[in-house]
């Protein structure tokens, strides 16, 4: 169960614009983080909803694809000098109507990776001066700089990664822990072929 719904979250865009390299890496890294989380999960787990409510893992991934146009469009609007930014569909019609369960997880992951690469390419093409340019976010009713769009998108990614994590914990047959350097070192110590 979502502990803190997205729509209830408040954002403070008061950090320096020089934070953009950190935010760019969060935005760039989301496809790899999602791929790592869902690796090896069965279709049953990927498409299962908690108590038949909310979104499944695949629907959370599909939702990120469905909204991938928003940061791109908002950046384009700011660069064009628009004062007000495009609003998101808060009813999430695209996700509800998309039938992301009918798609293969590999297709969803590759689509998300491709779309995210296009956003990263756009962000990397910006000048230092562009990062501080802004427009007004329609729901938050506050100016949003391009650096804030990167932050907002990274936070939205993390929100859905959190939902994916909740579903994995609820439905995966066993806890999955990535192998650590210590695990690999222990393997080498017990492998008689290694000196």
Secondary structure, DSSP 8 states (H G I E B T S, - for coil): --SS-GGG------S-GGGHHHHHHHHHHHHHHHHHHHTT--HHHHT--BTTBS--HHHHHHHHHHTHHHHHHHHHHHHHT-SB-----TT-HHHHHH-GGGS-HHHHHHHHHHHHHHHHHHHHT--TTGGG-EEEETTTTEEEEHHHHHHHHHHHHHHHHHHHHHHHHHH-SS------HHHHHHHHHH-TT--
